[in-house]
Amino acid sequence: MLAALSPARLLDAVLVPHPATRWMSSPELPIFTIWRRHREHAALDAELDWHGEGGLLTRPGAVVCGRRWTSGAATFLDECAQRLGRSASP
């Protein structure tokens, strides 16, 4: 939807994160991979690629969905939330 906006309309757009959305990133820790393995009851002794990553969690309907995100995407959402006076995490 954003790609369809003209540059002028995009400058005036306000992106509002859904109230059930949370995100976080870490420059050093694989936080999303750890969350996903825990959520999926995966073996915790499996090899873990230890690098920084971020994650986006949301709940469309009653199901929690997660997606690995870059730190840049998390920074973008932080800025959107700050403009609305909200914090990114609980």
matplotlib code that plots the C-alpha trace (Angstrom):
import matplotlib.pyplot as plt

x = [0.0, 2.8, 4.4, 1.2, 1.3, 2.6, 5.6, 3.5, 0.9, 3.7, 5.1, 1.8, 1.1, 1.0, 1.7, 0.0, 1.2, -1.6, -2.0, -1.3, 2.1, 5.4, 8.9, 12.5, 16.0, 19.4, 22.7, 24.3, 21.6, 19.5, 16.4, 13.8, 15.4, 15.4, 11.7, 10.7, 12.5, 10.8, 7.4, 7.8, 9.1, 12.2, 15.3, 17.2, 20.5, 20.3, 23.1, 22.3, 23.8, 24.8, 24.2, 22.0, 18.5, 15.1, 11.6, 8.0, 5.2, 1.5, -1.8, -4.2, -7.3, -6.3, -3.1, 0.3, 2.5, 6.2, 8.6, 12.3, 13.1, 16.2, 17.3, 16.5, 12.8, 12.6, 14.1, 11.5, 8.7, 10.3, 10.1, 6.5, 5.5, 7.4, 5.6, 2.4, 3.7, 3.7, 6.6, 7.6, 7.7, 5.6]
y = [0.0, 2.4, 1.8, 3.0, 6.4, 9.4, 11.1, 14.0, 11.7, 9.6, 12.6, 13.2, 9.6, 8.5, 4.9, 3.6, 0.2, -2.1, -2.3, -6.0, -5.5, -5.6, -5.6, -5.6, -6.0, -6.7, -6.0, -9.1, -11.6, -13.9, -12.9, -13.9, -17.3, -18.0, -16.9, -19.0, -22.1, -21.8, -21.2, -24.2, -26.4, -27.0, -28.7, -26.1, -28.0, -27.5, -25.3, -21.6, -19.0, -16.4, -13.0, -10.0, -9.9, -8.5, -9.7, -8.5, -10.1, -9.4, -11.1, -10.9, -12.6, -14.9, -16.3, -14.9, -14.5, -13.7, -12.6, -12.0, -8.4, -6.3, -3.8, -1.1, -2.2, -2.2, 1.4, 2.4, 1.1, 2.8, 6.1, 5.5, 4.7, 7.6, 10.1, 8.7, 8.8, 5.0, 2.7, -0.3, -2.8, -3.4]
z = [0.0, 0.8, -2.6, -4.3, -2.6, -4.4, -2.8, -1.6, 0.0, 1.6, 3.3, 5.0, 5.8, 9.5, 10.1, 13.2, 14.6, 15.6, 19.4, 19.4, 17.6, 19.4, 18.0, 19.2, 17.8, 19.2, 17.5, 19.2, 20.1, 17.9, 19.8, 17.2, 16.6, 20.4, 20.6, 17.6, 18.9, 22.3, 20.7, 18.4, 21.2, 19.1, 20.5, 22.3, 21.9, 18.1, 16.5, 16.9, 14.5, 17.1, 15.4, 16.0, 14.7, 15.3, 15.4, 14.8, 16.7, 16.0, 16.6, 13.8, 15.2, 18.1, 16.6, 17.5, 14.4, 14.3, 11.6, 11.7, 10.9, 10.4, 12.9, 10.3, 10.2, 14.0, 14.0, 11.4, 13.7, 16.7, 14.9, 13.9, 17.5, 19.0, 16.8, 18.3, 21.8, 22.2, 23.2, 21.1, 23.8, 27.0]

ax = plt.figure().add_subplot(projection="3d")
ax.plot(x, y, z, "-o")
ax.set_aspect("equal")
plt.show()
